[in-house]
Amino acid sequence: MAASQTTAAPAPAALQAAWKPRSNPWLIAATVALAAFMEVLDTSIANVALPHIAGSLGASIDQGTWVLTSYLVSNAIVLPLGAWASNVMGRKNFFLTCLVIFTISSFLCGIAPTLPLLIVFRILQGAGGGGLQPMAQAIMADSFEPHKRGQAFALYGLVAVLAPSIGPTLGGWITDNYSWRWIFFINIPVGLLAFLLVTRLIEDPPWIKPDRKLLGQMDYLGLSFLSIAMGGMQIMLDKGEENDWFSSGFIQFFAVLFVGGMIALVLWELHTDKPIINLRLFRFKNFAICCFLMALVGGVLNANTVLQPQFMQELLGYTATSAGEALTAGGIALVVVMPLAGFATGKISARTLAVVGFIMFTFTFRYAAQVTSLQMTFSQASWLRVIQMLPLPFCFISITNAAYVGMPKEESNQVSGLINFARNIGGSILIAITSAQVTSRTMWHEQHLQNFMQPGQPGYDAHRGALQGFLSGQFGGPNGGGLALGSLYQQLNMQARMQGYQDVYIELSWMSVCLVLLAFLLSKNRPGQSAAPEGAVH
């Protein structure tokens, strides 16, 4: 197939090899990581503040969830568009534009007087933030030599993995101690600092040549299909469990939009001369496998970040803040391990590191299924989070690094956009699937446990009798029987819910086994390799 015409002309090999940024690459990496961290943080920081936001603006919590959904929809639409926008205005200018939109819309979110206005401003914020992640990664990829790229991606990995982990904790603390509006206001000084640093430190490489003529040649039909598909998918996933999934006509409608929009997008982008997303990059075997693996890594990361604090709040009685504090040790472990994983990518092939990481995930989820119980202590929860974080750097950095192997440098914007797009989509999908599975498995265990809670069952009769005698003494004889039944039913629900979480962790461990096998399909590149390995292109 012909190469996409939305990308810049191929850069001469000598030019690619000779160019180096004038500023220190690590200063560049820190600058773009700061902006990306701010954006990734906002994908989760508002989660625990929803009741406060809804109450303050006179809306229900169900209506308040659109504050999250609107951001994610616009973010998902913009994520893969960075390559086209960079070719129109230049990568640095596009990055600065996104930064300005994100910062200004954060201020507008903070002063929003009504829920509809807040949703509009969140759409703007998500659109601005959608360009920050992939452009930050592309800037890092071009600023470092191939054998040092893994260390740079370690810094980006901290952003992508740590930010959504601390978002709910930080959001809960700010909301409890100040106001929900400050979860948006804190972006303003960070945005101003990032803007100043980007203008002084970042430059476009010579093979990125802005072409304003592309603005009039935009693939509007492709953008329309992308918007329909991502809007349909995100609303379907966010509102699915709330509306009983496909038994709801509302969810069926958005499912049809998602499937139809995605099919139309793929068919159109593969046949149009100037696609807004270069799907032809999937002819590179390594890149195609890396996108699929990254979608599942993003899913595992987000599912982990949701499942454990949700379990602790639902069944162990933790507040949002204290549940977040239990995750802190995992963040510390990540800060320690991520640079080591980045260093390892310069010594060990990406395939080997990915296989090791997914094997670690398999044992991690098996361990999680064992320690997740109604007797789990704070220290056990903290240690579990540490165990869960350890495999992530090896998978995340190795897959990100492998995605660039053999890819032309002028395609780095497309590569970063698509790999981040895959990670975000995988996160949304697996959060929805695991949440639905927890509910489904809970119902199965409730039905199973009820078989043992029948009169005539020795254990049930003994436990009910002892409980009824105790409660009768506390609250009076006539009330003891009803209170005992209510207490037993509550215990049954909690036990079934706990087993539902355990089942999901077991399912994730089997998924990790499949990922180990899939990782073996990656070409075994030499560490630091920049040329396409044998058989990389299909």
N, C-alpha and C positions, 0 to 999 in steps of 0.2 A: 504494500500500500504506500501511497505517497505520504511524505511527511506533512504534518499540519502546517498551514500557511499562517496561523496566528502567532507562531513563534518567530524569533529573530533568525536571521540567516546563520547557518552553522559557523561557529567560531573556528578559525584556523588553529590547528594543534599547537603551533608555536606561540600564538597569542594566548591561548589558554594556559600554557605552561609558564609563560613569562610573567603574566600579570599577578601582582600582589597588591593588596590594599595599602594605602599610605599609613593608616592608623594600625596600632597593635591589634591583631585579630582577637585577642582576649577581651580588649576593651569593646570591640565591636560586638562580640558574643554577649558580653554582660549587658550592653545597652539594649540590644534587641530582645534578650531574655527578660529584661525588666518589663518591657512593654507587653510581651507575650504572657508573662506571669500575671499581670494585672487583668488581662482579658480572660485567661483560663480560670482565674479565681472567680470571676463574675458568673461563670456557668453554674456554680454551686453555692455561692455566698448568700443568695437570697432564699435558699430553700427553707431554712428554719425560721425565717422572718415572715413567711407568708401569713400566718394568723395575725401578726401585728399590722402588716400592710393592709390586709383585708379589713380588719376592724377599724383602722385609722381612716380608711377611705370609704367606709360604709358599704362594703361588699362582702359576699360570702367567701369562704375559703376555696370553694370550687371555682368561683369567678377569679379569685386571686391567683390560681395556678396558671392563668394565661400570662402572668408576669414572667414565668419560667418558659412556657411554651413559645411565646412570641420571640423571645431572645434566641432560643435554639433554632427556630425555623429560619429566621433571617441569617443567623450565623452559618447554618448549613448551606444556604443558597450561595453565600458569598465565598465560602472556603475554596471551592474549585475555580473561582473566577480570577484569582490573583495573577495567573500567567498572562491572561489577555489584558488585564488592567495595567500590568507592568510594561507590556509592549506598547501600550498607548501613551502612558505618561512617564515611564521609567519606574524602576522598582523602589528607589528611594522616595520619589514623590508620592507613589501609591502608599507606601508605608506611612509617610507623614500625614497623608490625607485620612487614612484609616485612624491614625492616632488622634487627630483633631476631632473627627466625628465621634470617636469613642469617648473622648474626654468631655466634650461639650454635651453630648447626650447623657453622660453620667450625671452632670450637674442638673440637667433638665429632669432626669429621673428623681433626683433628690428633692426637687421643689414641686414635683407634680401634685396638683391639688385634687385630682380625680383618678380613678382607676383607668378609664379609657385613655386619658392622656399619658399615664404611666406606661401603658401597653404600647402606645405609639412611640414613646421615647425609648422603650426597651427594644423595639424593632430597629430603630436607628442605632442603638448601642450595639446590638448583635451584628448589624451590617458592618459597622466600623471595626468591631472586634474580629470579624470573619477574615479580614485580610492580614491581621497581625501574626497569627500563628504560622501560616505557611511561608510568609515572607521572612519572618525571623529565621526559620529553618533554612530557607534558600540562601539567605545572606550568610549564615554560618557555613553552609556547604561550600560556597564560593570563596569565603575568606580564608579557609584553612586548606593546607595541602592534604591529599587523600589519606596519608598515613597518620595525620593528626585529627582527621575529621571526627573519629569516634570520641575523642576527648571533648570536642566542642558539642557533640550531640549528647554527651553526658550532662552538660549544663542545660541543654534544652530538655533533656529527660526529666531533670529536677522540676522544671517549669510544668511540663505536661502531666507529671505524676503527682508532685507534691501539692500543687495549687488546688486541684479539686478535693484533695484529702483534707486540707486545712480550711477550705472555704466554709463548710457548715459550722465549724468551731468558732472561727473568727466572726462569722455572721451572727451566731448566737450570742457571743460575748458583747459585740457592738450593740445589738438590739436590746439585750438585757440591761446594759449599763448606760446607753445613750438613747439613740433613736434609730429606727430602721433606715431613716434617710441617710445616715452616715455610712451605710454599706455602699452607697453610691458616691458620696462626697469624698471618700478616701482615695478615689481614683484621680481626683483633680491634681493634687501636688505630684503624684507619680507620673501622670500624663504630661504635665508641664516639664518635669525633669527629663523624661524620656524624649520629648520633642527637642529640647535643647541639645541633648547628647547626640541624637540622630542627625540633626542638622550639621553638627561639627565633625562627626566621626565617620558616618556612612557615605559610601560612594558606589555608584553603579560600575560593574566591570565593563570593559569595552565592547563585549559582544551583546550587551543589552542596549539597543538603539531605539529610543521612543519614536513612534510613528503615529502622529495625530490622525492620519487618514483612516486608521483602523477604527476610530470612534464611529465613523459613518458606516463602517462595514460590520458592525457588531452583529453577532448571531442572535438576533432577538427571539427567533423561534426556539433555539436551543435554550436560551435563558428562561423562556416561558415554560418549556417542558420541565426544566430543572426546578423551577419554583413550584410548579404543580406537584411534582413527585416528592420534593422535600417537605412541602407544607402538608401534603396528605400523610406522609409517613410519620412526621413528628406529632401531628395531632392524633393520629391513630394510636401511636405508642403511648403518648402522655395521657390520653383520655380513655384508653382501652379498658383498663381494669375498673375504672370508675363507672363505665357504661356497660359492663358485662360483655366486653369484646364483641364478637361478631353476631351476637344475638341482638345487637343494637343497630338500627338503620343508620344512625349517625356515624358509627364506626365503619360500617360496610361502605358508606359513601366515600369516606376518606381512604379506605383501603383500595377502592377502585381507582381513585385519583392517583394514589401512590404507584400501583402496578402499571396502570395505563400511562402515566407520565414518565415512568422509568423506561418502559419499552419504547415509547416514542422518542425519548431523549437518546437512547443508545442507537436506535436506527438512524435518527437524523444526524447525530454527531459523526457517525461512521461514513456517511455518504455526502455530507456537505463539504464544500471546498475550504471553508474557513470556520471550523468548529470552535466554540468557545471553550470546550474541554477536549484535550487531545487524547481520546480514548485509544488511539492507535499505539500509544505507549505500552498497552497491555500485550503487544506482540513480544515484548521482552519478558522472557519466562521469569527471571528473577524478580522483576518489578511486579508482575501480576501476583506471584506467590506472596511477595512481601506485603502487598496491599491487603490480601486476604488474611494473612497472619496478623497484620497490624490492626485490622478490624476486630479480631478476636482478642488481641492484647488490650485494646481499648475497652472492649466489653468486659474482660476480666477485671481490669482496673476499676471501672465504674461500678460493676456489680459488687466487688469487694468493698468499695467505699460506701455503698448503700446498705449492703446486707448486715455487716457487723454492728454499726451504730443503730440501725433499725431494730435488730434483735435486742440490743442492750436497753433501748428505750421502751420497747413493747413488753418485754418479758422480765427484765431485771430492774425496771423502775428508774433508770438513769435519766437525767435531764439531757437536753441536746448538748449543752456545754460540757457536762461531765463525760458523756459518750465521746465527744470530740477529744477530750483530754486523754482518753484511753488510746486514741490513735496517734498521740504525739510521739511515742517511742518509735513507731514505724517510720515517721518522718525523719527522725534522727538517724535511724538505720539507713534510710534512703540517701541521706546526705553523705554518709560514710561510704556506702557501697557503690553509688553511682559513678564517682570518679575512678574507682578501681575497675569497674566494668568498661568505662571509656578507655582506660589504659590498655585493658585486655584486648580491645578490638584491633589495636595496632600489633598485637602479638599472635592472636588466635583468629582463625577464620570465622566469619559471621555465622556460617551454618553450624559450626561446632558450638558456639556460644548460645545460639538459639535453641539447639537441641538440649543443652545443659539446663537452660532456663526453663524450658517446658517440662523437663523431667522434675525439676525442683517444684514447679507448680503442681504436678501430680501429687507429690507427697505433701505439699502444703495444704491442699484441699482435703486430703484424707485426714490430716492432723486436725484441721478445722472442724470436720465432722465429729471427731472424737471429743474435743474439748468444749464444743458448743453445747452447753447444758444450763439448766436453771440454777446450778450451783457455781457457775463460772465467776471467779473473782476478778477484781480490777487488774491485778497483776497478770492473771492468765489472759485476760483480754488484751492487755498491752503486749504481752509476749506473742500472742497470736498475730497481732498486727505487724510485729517485727518479722515474723516468719513469712507473712503474706507479701511483705515488701521486698524481701531478698531476691526473688527470681526476676522481678520487674526490670531492673536495670539491664540485665543480660539479654532479655528478650527485646526490650524497647530499643536499646542502642544498636544491637546487632542487626535487627530488622531494618531500622532507619538507615544504617550504614549500607546494608546490602542493597537497598532500594536504589541507591545512586551508582552502584557498580555497573559499568558499561554504558551508562546513560550520557548522551551529549550534554556538555555544560549549559548550552543554551536552553535545555529542557529542565533545568533545575527548578524553575518556578512551577512548572507543571508537576514535576515529581513531588515537590513539597506540598503543593496544594492537594494532590490526589491522596498522598499518604496520610495527611492530616484529616482529609475528608473521610477516608476509610476508618480512621481511629474514632472519630466522633460518631459516625453512623453505627459502628460496632458497639460503642458505648451505649447509645440510645436503645438499640435493639436488645442487647443482653440485659440491660436494666429491666426492660419491660418483660422479657422472657423469664428471668429469675424471680421477679416479683409475682408474676402469674403462677409460676411453678410452686413458690412457697404457699400461695393460697390453695392451689389444687392439691398439693401433697398434704396440707393441713386438713382439708376436708376428708381426704382418704383415711388419714390416721384417726380422725374423730369418729368416723363410721366404724373403723376397726376396733377402737378402744371401747366404743359403746357396747360391743358384744360382751365385754367382760364386766360391764356395769349393770347387771341385771340381778334382781332378787334371786337368791339361791346360789349365787357365786360366792364361795367362802370368803375370798379376799374383800369383795365389795361389801358383803354383809358386816364383816368385822370392822372395816374402816368406817362405814356409815354409822354403825352402832356407837363406836367410840366417839366419833365426831358429834353425833346427836346428843350423847350424854354430856359432853363438854359444853356445847352451845346452849343446851337446856339450862345448865347451871349458870351460865353467864347472862342469858337473855330471857329466861323463863321457859317452862316446859312446853307450852303450846307452839312456841316459835322454833324449837330446836329441830324438828323434822324438816321444815322448809329451808331453814338456814343450812342444814347439813347437805341437803340436795343441791342447793345453790353453790356451796363451797366445792362439792365434788365436781359439779359441772365446770366450774371455773378452773379447777385443777386439770380436768380433762382437756379443756381448750388450750391451756398453757403447755401441757405435755404434747398435744398434737401439733401445736405451732412450733415448738422446739424441734420435733422430729421432721417437720416440713423444712426447716432451715438445714438440718443435717442431710436430708435427701438432696437438696440443691447443691450442697458442697460436694457430695458424692458424684452427682452428675457433672459438675465442673471438673472433677478429677478425671473422669473418663474423657471429657472434651480435651483436656490437656494431653492425654495419651494420643489422641488423634493428631494434635498439633505437633507432637514429637515426630510422628511419622511424616507429616506434611513438611516439616522443617528439613528433612533429609532430601527433599526435592530441590532445595536451593543449590545452586552451583557452588562448589567449594572454592571460593576466591582466595587469593593470597592476601594476607593482612595488608591494608593500605593500598590495595590494587585499585587502579582507576580505569583500566581498559576492560572491555567486555570479556568475560571468561568464555571458554570454549562452550559453544552450544547455548549461550545466554539468550540469543535471539531466535524466536520461533516464527 
